[in-house]
Amino acid sequence: MPVTDRVVDVGDVQLAIVEAGEGGRPLMLVHGFTGAASDFEDYIEPLAELGWHVVAPDLRGHGRSSKPTDEAAYGFELFAGDLVRLADDLGWDRFVLLGHSMGGMIAQVLTLDAAERVDALILMDTGHGSLTVDPALLELAVTTAREQGIGVVADFMAANDDGPLASDAWRRKVAEDPSYKERGDRNLRASSPAMFAAMIQRISSTPDRLPELPAIAVPTLVLVGEEDAPFLGASRRMAETIPGARLEVLPGGGHSPQFEAPEAWLAVMTDFLASLAPATDRV
């Protein structure tokens, strides 16, 4: 089944998307902070072959999508609005939504604000509130992005393997496949410095959404790598709070288990997707 890419106008920005399986049941895959649609490239065709119309966008400020230079142009609600307008352009009344890391935070906002659009929800290695970041490191990252650009930020991060999301799973994958680290570096360098500065602050200061999550009334899968320490507790709390949610902790996985534990990730994904009742309002 062919995988194609194109650019979609969603209002004040354009989003680059990768897709396959047009005419199938709608499934949107949303990457995380400084990620890209390519974070799901190995799975777009296999999921489409199972009957899904799979769409993975580059969020604004990422990859090949528009990159506003004003930090005020970035926020969870703005990202969520882009995704709803993308669904409109695709002709999707309702869709299954996966959000990874920051994408999972966006997915929570979208589901809470536009519940009528979401058939099912997959929260992957994400949290319900702020991520603790050392204040001095946060200030340095923001200042560097603003004054010296994303390339200098990437140079610094490339020289350090002990970031808050690093894990033994990540290190094993890098040792096995050096291009894995290069992928993350490439995605970071393709990100907007304004987006980086804006969202690293928002991720570290967002209000806790856990009290709102009982309002989510769609089938929900919470996925987390067993070595993704910053998000294990949050994943358990979300699964306990969202009515009927299913928690899957993936052995051998870190913050990006689709790469670090690919067979387990795909097995859990396909099992959850197969369990969903047929959608009655899709096109």
C-alpha positions, 0 to 999 in steps of 0.5 A: 500500500503506497505511502504518500506525503503532502502539505495541508493548509490548516489556517494560519499554518501548513502541515506536512503529512505522511499518509497511507490507506485512504478510505480506511478507518481514520487514525492520526499519529502525533509525534512529540517535542522536536519529533516528526511524522517520520517517528512513525514511518515504519508503521504507516504502511503496516497499519494501513494494510490492516484497514486504517487510513493512517496520517502522521503530521509534522506539528507546526514548528517541526519538520517540513511544516510551517515555523512561525517565529513568534513564541506566542504561536505555540501552545497545546491548544494551538497544536490541538486546533491544527489537528482538528482542522487537519481532520476537517480537511481529511473529511474525518468526522471522528478519528482514533488519536495517538499522541506520543510524549508532548503529542500525548499532552496535545491529545489530552487537550484535544479529547477534552475540548473536542470529545465529539471528534475522537473515537479512541485515544492512545496515550504513549509515554506521556504525562498529565502535568508538567515535566520537572526540568532543572531551572538553570538548564531550562533557562540555558536552553531557552536563552540558547534557542532564542539567541544562538539558534536551534543548531547550537542547542542540538550541538549541546544535546548531541554531546550529552547522553544523560538528558531527562529522557535518556534510558538504557533502552535508548543507549542499547538502541543507539549502540545497535543502530547509530542512525537512531541518535542521528534521527533525533538530532536531525529532527531537533535541527529541523525544529523552530527555535521559537517552538523549542523555547515556547514549548520547553517552558510550557511542558515544564509548567503546564497545569495538571490535567489529571482532575479532568481526565475522568471526563474522557469517555472513549476507549483509551490505551496508555502505553509506556516503556518500562524504562521510561522512568519520568512517565511510568508513574504518570502513565499508571495514574492516567490509566487509573483515572480514565474510565476503562483505560488499559495500561501496557508497560512495554518490556525493553522500551524507553521513551520511544518504544516504537523504536526500542521495543518495536515488536511489543509496541506493534503487537499492543497497538494492533490488539487495541485497534482490533478491539475497537467497535466499528465507527458509525460516524466515520467517512 
